[in-house]
Amino acid sequence: MPFPTLPAVFEATLAAQGYGEPTPVQAAVLSETRTDADLLVSAQTGSGKTVAFGLSIGPTLLQDQPRLGKPGAPLALVIAPTRELAQQVGRELEWLYAQAGAQVVCCVGGMDARQEARRLQAGCHIVVGTPGRLRDHMERGRADFSALRAIVLDEADEMLDLGFKDDLEAILDSTPEDKRTLLFSATLAKDIVALARQYQRDAVRIDTTVRDVPHGDIEYRAIRVVPNELEWAVVNVLRFYATGGALVFCATRESVRHLFGSLRERGFSAVALSGEMSQKERTDALQALRDGHARVCVATDVAARGLDLPDLNLVIHAELPQNKAALLHRSGRTGRAGRKGMSVLLVPTTRQKKAEILLRSAGIQAQWSGPPSAEAIRAADRDRLMADPILQEAGSEEDQALAASLLAAVGPDQVAQALIRLYRSRLPEPEDVFEPIPEPRRQKPERMERGARQKDRDEGQGGGQGGFAGVPWFRLSVGRTSNADPKWLIPLICRLGHITKNDIGAIRIFDRETLFEINPKVADRFLHAVDAHPDESTRIEPVLDKGFSRPPPRKQGPGKGGPYVSAKAGPKGPAKGPAKGPGKGSHKGRDNGAGNGPVKAGKKSFRKKVRMD
């Protein structure tokens, strides 16, 4: 479907930019025949809203003239929630109104306010900015909005979520009553509708969103990973889908810093983007992505709205989003303007239920799998090398002469091998990751009578004191003589066995070895993982005879100097002497762990104790 009839300056500009037909939101907005109507529009992110409202207000600004007149007080005002979105909107309007002779001024926080004031005072046609900076210019007398013919609120829901309601009302109250007001929002919540009712006149309602249907141009994948291999999974996903740019989302600034450093260390051309960065740092990072100097951007949710990065084909949720809205806005950075994209959720095995609920609430059918293996990545590298367009391009005469000399000097095999080594040298090495086996939904354990449970413990079934019936024990070749301590033993066991600390039960530390329980539900997976990743310095093997290297001491009751200590994190530093335990007795070695006795590991009844024997 072609664009509706537009002023000649816009038809020529759109043709030059390669716009053949409008997106659904553009078609819906431009189909409104009343050129003076207020619009209340709900549309998905990445649907072409900027061009839609830019074309919609065109006749209002031009008023049947072929070009805009001499710049003076602004004729149009566009308000956006973030600096990056406002700057992006400004760039879009600059090329859209280039042949109309428009002067566009961008006013955002973090930039030189005096330079913005000089540009405003010199005259302009369109002002684009963030609420706080625009209000500041207005109250200081630098911006005159008395001649506005149109005002656009882009991402209005986000502006209200960020607390800009007072700023918006102050700006809107200072504008002429006969202006056009266009309000764009991803959702039309009660506060958005109230804002529209207060500042719009008989607004035309346009809804281009499709309820409970995921973005048709985005493919969703959910990848199960063991909790301590999230970073490696990010590496392998980036390597497996190695086409175009990628945006990796983390939950916190600290996570962004850590993952950014890790990717740079591995050889990825990456930049970081978070709220703590200065405006110049954020601008430089985005420019590096647009110029192709960087391929990966690691960001917090500050980048989830409004950014339109070129050639962005992949979004990775390194940490799960908080809710459905965050998931959709993050994923909406790809699959824009008719391009295809992929959104990958990395789901730790401990958070699979949360991910399933999140996807179901968003109406998304994701394809579940394990992380890409190193073998699959190397196979994809071979296919990409064989299909590289450079192998099909015809060389110049100089190239052909040099190629003939090279083949004659070293032979075709050596040339081909050198090409392969050169190709691989630019690619970070993939990681050996563990593919977790999907576990069936856990059933609540049957309750055991107190007497029977105590009997099992007393008889040492399942491995010894502090355990439960049928719990397997494993032996670690590190003991007290190697300064064994739960503070580093538990992370070590988790890393080697691809489990979490909640899957570790009682721990007993001897002179030259450590015995520990593993939850029966993950014992087979744990054994497979430690066999696949042998470490000679810290061997782990099952205790097949369910016995110990030496008889364990008898369990002492409260007040008798019982030797149990908790494996939970607690007071830092070495033990300074015996600590008083329950009753009057001292508990030898309690400071090697922390806490004051047995502590439940999570919601299950699988308890974690450490015994220093």
GIHUGI-V730573 format. One record per residue. N is the residue number from 1. RES is the residue in one small letter. SS is DSSP state (@ for helix, = for strand, . for the rest). PSI is psi in whole degrees, -180 to 180 (* if undefined). OMEGA is omega in whole degrees, -180 to 180 (NA if undefined). Layout:
n:res:ss:psi:omega
N:RES:SS:PSI:OMEGA
N:RES:SS:PSI:OMEGA
//
This chain:
n:res:ss:psi:omega
1:m:.:125:-180
2:p:.:167:176
3:f:.:146:173
4:p:.:170:-180
5:t:.:127:-177
6:l:.:161:171
7:p:.:147:-173
8:a:@:-35:-178
9:v:@:-33:-179
10:f:@:-37:179
11:e:@:-43:179
12:a:@:-40:-178
13:t:@:-44:180
14:l:@:-39:178
15:a:@:-40:179
16:a:@:-31:-180
17:q:.:-2:177
18:g:.:20:178
19:y:.:109:-180
20:g:.:-40:-179
21:e:.:153:-176
22:p:.:156:170
23:t:.:167:-179
24:p:@:-41:-179
25:v:@:-36:178
26:q:@:-43:179
27:a:@:-41:-178
28:a:@:-42:-178
29:v:@:-42:-176
30:l:@:-14:178
31:s:.:-14:178
32:e:.:118:-175
33:t:.:-24:180
34:r:.:110:-178
35:t:.:-8:179
36:d:.:9:-174
37:a:.:142:169
38:d:.:147:-177
39:l:=:137:173
40:l:=:106:-168
41:v:=:130:171
42:s:=:127:-176
43:a:.:151:179
44:q:.:154:175
45:t:.:145:-180
46:g:.:19:-176
47:s:.:6:179
48:g:.:34:-176
49:k:@:-37:-176
50:t:@:-47:178
51:v:@:-35:-179
52:a:@:-52:-178
53:f:@:-26:175
54:g:@:-43:178
55:l:@:-34:-177
56:s:@:-40:-178
57:i:.:-3:-179
58:g:@:-54:179
59:p:@:-33:179
60:t:@:-38:-179
61:l:@:-39:-176
62:l:@:-37:-179
63:q:.:57:176
64:d:.:10:176
65:q:.:148:-180
66:p:.:-28:-180
67:r:.:162:176
68:l:.:150:-178
69:g:.:-163:-179
70:k:.:135:-179
71:p:.:141:178
72:g:=:-128:174
73:a:.:140:-175
74:p:.:144:178
75:l:.:-23:-179
76:a:=:146:179
77:l:=:127:177
78:v:=:125:-179
79:i:=:130:-179
80:a:=:157:-173
81:p:.:-31:-174
82:t:.:161:179
83:r:@:-45:-177
84:e:@:-42:180
85:l:@:-42:179
86:a:@:-43:180
87:q:@:-37:178
88:q:@:-44:178
89:v:@:-42:178
90:g:@:-43:179
91:r:@:-39:179
92:e:@:-45:-178
93:l:@:-28:179
94:e:@:-47:179
95:w:@:-32:-179
96:l:@:-36:-177
97:y:.:14:-176
98:a:.:-48:-177
99:q:.:-13:176
100:a:.:-3:178
101:g:.:30:-176
102:a:.:142:170
103:q:.:120:-177
104:v:=:130:179
105:v:=:131:179
106:c:=:130:-178
107:c:=:106:-177
108:v:.:156:176
109:g:.:149:180
110:g:.:-9:178
111:m:.:172:-177
112:d:.:108:-178
113:a:@:-32:-180
114:r:@:-39:177
115:q:@:-41:176
116:e:@:-42:-180
117:a:@:-40:179
118:r:@:-40:180
119:r:@:-37:177
120:l:@:-42:-178
121:q:@:-25:177
122:a:@:-16:179
123:g:.:144:180
124:c:=:174:177
125:h:.:-38:-176
126:i:=:134:175
127:v:=:131:176
128:v:=:132:-179
129:g:=:179:176
130:t:=:155:-173
131:p:@:-46:-176
132:g:@:-47:-179
133:r:@:-39:179
134:l:@:-42:179
135:r:@:-39:179
136:d:@:-46:177
137:h:@:-40:-178
138:m:@:-47:-177
139:e:@:-24:177
140:r:.:3:178
141:g:.:15:-179
142:r:.:-24:-178
143:a:.:129:180
144:d:.:111:-178
145:f:.:18:-176
146:s:.:-19:-177
147:a:.:12:-177
148:l:.:136:173
149:r:.:-22:-179
150:a:=:145:175
151:i:=:138:-178
152:v:=:130:173
153:l:=:106:-179
154:d:.:137:-177
155:e:.:52:-176
156:a:@:-36:180
157:d:@:-38:179
158:e:@:-38:180
159:m:@:-38:178
160:l:@:-38:178
161:d:@:-33:-179
162:l:.:1:176
163:g:.:26:-178
164:f:.:15:-176
165:k:@:-46:-179
166:d:@:-42:179
167:d:@:-43:180
168:l:@:-44:-179
169:e:@:-38:179
170:a:@:-40:179
171:i:@:-47:-177
172:l:@:-34:179
173:d:@:-22:-177
174:s:.:1:-177
175:t:.:159:-179
176:p:.:149:-178
177:e:.:-25:-176
178:d:.:11:179
179:k:.:163:169
180:r:=:141:178
181:t:=:118:178
182:l:=:123:-177
183:l:=:121:180
184:f:=:134:-178
185:s:=:146:177
186:a:.:-34:178
187:t:.:156:179
188:l:.:75:178
189:a:.:176:-176
190:k:@:-41:-178
191:d:@:-31:177
192:i:@:-45:179
193:v:@:-39:179
194:a:@:-41:178
195:l:@:-42:179
196:a:@:-41:-179
197:r:@:-32:-177
198:q:@:-35:-170
199:y:@:0:178
200:q:.:157:-179
201:r:.:113:178
202:d:.:53:-175
203:a:.:142:175
204:v:=:124:-177
205:r:=:124:179
206:i:=:121:-179
207:d:=:114:179
208:t:.:7:180
209:t:.:151:177
210:v:.:118:-174
211:r:.:138:173
212:d:.:24:176
213:v:.:124:-179
214:p:.:162:179
215:h:.:124:-174
216:g:.:-22:-178
217:d:.:6:-179
218:i:=:128:175
219:e:=:130:-177
220:y:=:135:175
221:r:=:139:176
222:a:=:123:-174
223:i:=:120:177
224:r:=:133:178
225:v:=:153:173
226:v:.:146:-170
227:p:@:-35:-176
228:n:@:11:178
229:e:@:22:180
230:l:@:-44:-178
231:e:@:-42:179
232:w:@:-36:178
233:a:@:-38:176
234:v:@:-45:179
235:v:@:-48:-176
236:n:@:-35:177
237:v:@:-43:177
238:l:@:-39:-179
239:r:@:-36:-177
240:f:@:-44:178
241:y:.:72:-169
242:a:.:33:179
243:t:.:132:177
244:g:.:-168:-179
245:g:=:163:-178
246:a:=:145:178
247:l:=:120:-176
248:v:=:121:-176
249:f:=:134:173
250:c:.:165:-175
251:a:.:-28:-175
252:t:.:163:177
253:r:@:-39:180
254:e:@:-41:178
255:s:@:-39:178
256:v:@:-47:-180
257:r:@:-44:-177
258:h:@:-49:-177
259:l:@:-38:177
260:f:@:-48:178
261:g:@:-39:-179
262:s:@:-42:180
263:l:@:-40:178
264:r:@:-39:179
265:e:@:-33:-179
266:r:@:-6:176
267:g:.:7:177
268:f:.:142:173
269:s:.:94:-171
270:a:=:155:172
271:v:=:162:179
272:a:=:154:-180
273:l:=:114:178
274:s:.:169:-174
275:g:.:-22:-178
276:e:.:-10:-178
277:m:.:151:177
278:s:.:165:180
279:q:@:-39:-180
280:k:@:-42:179
281:e:@:-41:180
282:r:@:-41:179
283:t:@:-43:179
284:d:@:-39:180
285:a:@:-45:180
286:l:@:-37:179
287:q:@:-36:177
288:a:@:-37:177
289:l:@:-43:-179
290:r:@:-34:-180
291:d:@:-11:-178
292:g:.:6:178
293:h:.:-21:176
294:a:.:148:-178
295:r:.:-22:-176
296:v:=:133:175
297:c:=:121:176
298:v:=:123:-169
299:a:=:158:167
300:t:.:-176:-177
301:d:@:-4:175
302:v:@:-23:180
303:a:@:7:-173
304:a:.:-15:-177
305:r:.:135:165
306:g:.:-18:-177
307:l:.:132:178
308:d:.:91:-177
309:l:.:136:-178
310:p:.:145:174
311:d:.:34:179
312:l:=:105:-175
313:n:=:-13:-171
314:l:=:132:171
315:v:=:128:179
316:i:=:125:174
317:h:=:88:-179
318:a:.:-30:172
319:e:.:136:-173
320:l:.:141:175
321:p:.:160:-175
322:q:.:-32:-175
323:n:.:-179:-177
324:k:@:-42:-178
325:a:@:-44:179
326:a:@:-39:178
327:l:@:-46:-178
328:l:@:-40:-180
329:h:@:-39:175
330:r:@:-52:-177
331:s:@:-29:-178
332:g:.:-5:175
333:r:.:-20:176
334:t:.:173:-178
335:g:.:35:-175
336:r:.:149:175
337:a:.:42:175
338:g:.:-4:178
339:r:.:151:178
340:k:.:151:179
341:g:=:169:180
342:m:=:137:177
343:s:=:121:-175
344:v:=:122:175
345:l:=:123:174
346:l:=:116:-170
347:v:=:107:174
348:p:=:147:-178
349:t:@:-26:180
350:t:@:-9:-177
351:r:@:23:-178
352:q:@:-39:-180
353:k:@:-43:178
354:k:@:-42:-180
355:a:@:-40:179
356:e:@:-42:179
357:i:@:-41:-179
358:l:@:-47:-180
359:l:@:-40:-180
360:r:@:-40:180
361:s:@:-29:179
362:a:.:-1:-179
363:g:.:33:-175
364:i:.:129:173
365:q:.:101:-178
366:a:.:150:175
367:q:=:121:-177
368:w:=:144:178
369:s:=:178:171
370:g:=:174:180
371:p:.:151:177
372:p:.:134:180
373:s:.:164:179
374:a:@:-36:179
375:e:@:-42:179
376:a:@:-37:179
377:i:@:-43:-180
378:r:@:-35:176
379:a:@:-41:177
380:a:@:-37:177
381:d:@:-41:179
382:r:@:-44:180
383:d:@:-41:-180
384:r:@:-36:178
385:l:@:-44:-178
386:m:@:-29:-178
387:a:.:6:-178
388:d:.:127:-178
389:p:@:-23:-178
390:i:@:-25:179
391:l:@:-18:-178
392:q:.:-11:-177
393:e:.:141:178
394:a:.:134:-179
395:g:.:165:177
396:s:.:172:178
397:e:@:-39:179
398:e:@:-41:178
399:d:@:-44:-178
400:q:@:-40:179
401:a:@:-42:179
402:l:@:-38:179
403:a:@:-41:179
404:a:@:-41:178
405:s:@:-41:-179
406:l:@:-43:179
407:l:@:-38:180
408:a:@:-31:-176
409:a:@:-44:-173
410:v:@:-12:178
411:g:.:155:-176
412:p:@:-35:-179
413:d:@:-45:180
414:q:@:-38:179
415:v:@:-44:180
416:a:@:-42:179
417:q:@:-39:178
418:a:@:-38:177
419:l:@:-42:180
420:i:@:-44:179
421:r:@:-40:178
422:l:@:-41:180
423:y:@:-44:-178
424:r:@:-29:-177
425:s:@:-22:180
426:r:.:-2:-176
427:l:.:127:174
428:p:.:146:-180
429:e:.:137:174
430:p:.:161:-179
431:e:.:149:172
432:d:.:107:-176
433:v:.:156:179
434:f:.:134:178
435:e:.:107:-178
436:p:.:142:178
437:i:.:129:179
438:p:.:129:-179
439:e:.:142:176
440:p:.:158:179
441:r:.:134:-177
442:r:.:136:175
443:q:.:150:178
444:k:.:131:-179
445:p:.:146:178
446:e:.:141:-179
447:r:.:140:-180
448:m:.:136:178
449:e:.:145:-176
450:r:@:-41:-178
451:g:@:-42:-180
452:a:@:-39:180
453:r:@:-41:179
454:q:@:-34:179
455:k:@:-43:178
456:d:@:-41:-179
457:r:@:-44:-177
458:d:@:-35:-179
459:e:@:-7:177
460:g:.:20:179
461:q:.:143:-179
462:g:.:8:171
463:g:.:-15:178
464:g:.:-166:-175
465:q:.:146:178
466:g:.:-4:-177
467:g:.:-173:178
468:f:.:164:-177
469:a:.:132:174
470:g:.:7:-179
471:v:.:125:-179
472:p:=:147:177
473:w:=:149:177
474:f:=:154:-178
475:r:=:131:177
476:l:=:132:-172
477:s:.:44:177
478:v:.:134:-179
479:g:.:-159:-175
480:r:@:-31:179
481:t:@:-19:176
482:s:@:21:179
483:n:.:38:179
484:a:.:134:-178
485:d:.:137:-179
486:p:@:-27:-178
487:k:@:-34:178
488:w:@:-16:177
489:l:@:-44:-177
490:i:@:-49:176
491:p:@:-35:179
492:l:@:-46:180
493:i:@:-41:180
494:c:@:-42:-178
495:r:@:-46:-178
496:l:@:-32:-175
497:g:@:0:178
498:h:.:49:178
499:i:.:-180:175
500:t:.:167:-177
501:k:@:-23:179
502:n:@:-13:178
503:d:@:-1:179
504:i:=:130:180
505:g:=:-129:-179
506:a:=:146:178
507:i:=:131:179
508:r:=:120:-174
509:i:=:121:177
510:f:.:-173:-177
511:d:.:-48:-173
512:r:.:6:180
513:e:.:164:178
514:t:=:131:177
515:l:=:141:-178
516:f:=:153:178
517:e:=:149:173
518:i:=:137:179
519:n:.:127:-178
520:p:@:-29:-178
521:k:@:-24:-178
522:v:@:8:-174
523:a:@:-42:-180
524:d:@:-44:178
525:r:@:-40:179
526:f:@:-46:-179
527:l:@:-40:178
528:h:@:-39:-178
529:a:@:-45:-178
530:v:@:-28:176
531:d:@:-34:-178
532:a:@:-22:-179
533:h:.:71:-178
534:p:.:142:176
535:d:.:109:-174
536:e:.:-31:-177
537:s:.:-24:-180
538:t:.:80:-179
539:r:.:139:175
540:i:=:130:179
541:e:=:153:-180
542:p:=:150:174
543:v:.:91:-171
544:l:.:-33:-176
545:d:.:3:-180
546:k:.:20:178
547:g:.:-170:-179
548:f:.:165:179
549:s:.:-26:177
550:r:.:156:-177
551:p:.:134:178
552:p:.:147:176
553:p:.:159:178
554:r:.:145:179
555:k:.:133:179
556:q:.:140:-177
557:g:.:179:179
558:p:.:136:179
559:g:.:-1:-177
560:k:.:12:-179
561:g:.:34:-180
562:g:.:140:-172
563:p:.:6:-177
564:y:=:140:172
565:v:=:153:-179
566:s:.:151:177
567:a:=:3:177
568:k:.:155:178
569:a:.:143:-178
570:g:.:-144:-177
571:p:.:139:-178
572:k:.:158:174
573:g:.:164:-178
574:p:.:161:179
575:a:.:139:-179
576:k:.:11:-180
577:g:.:173:-179
578:p:.:138:178
579:a:=:140:179
580:k:=:131:178
581:g:.:-162:178
582:p:.:139:-177
583:g:.:-147:-176
584:k:.:-7:-177
585:g:.:161:176
586:s:=:150:179
587:h:=:103:-177
588:k:.:130:174
589:g:.:11:-176
590:r:@:-34:-176
591:d:@:-6:174
592:n:@:-21:170
593:g:.:-130:173
594:a:=:168:-180
595:g:.:-175:-175
596:n:.:52:177
597:g:.:-172:-179
598:p:.:136:180
599:v:=:137:177
600:k:=:137:178
601:a:.:93:-178
602:g:.:-155:-175
603:k:.:-15:-177
604:k:.:170:-179
605:s:.:15:-179
606:f:.:100:-171
607:r:=:149:-179
608:k:=:119:175
609:k:.:152:176
610:v:=:129:179
611:r:=:126:179
612:m:=:105:-176
613:d:.:*:NA
//
